[in-house]
């Protein structure tokens, strides 16, 4: 069994560094008070029955 301090000391003497894992930072936060973009195309996703689409 080897202590982590011993491993750190040996790695430091050899010149090795461990990988530092960083958390991902969320850069864009949606503001719920802002207006949603209008549906300019006018998609209609209603269906009369299952697997049927009105044309």
Protein Blocks (a to p, Z undefined) as FASTA:
>chain_A
ZZfklmmmmmmmnopacddddddddfbdcdfkbccdddfkopafbdfbghiacZZ
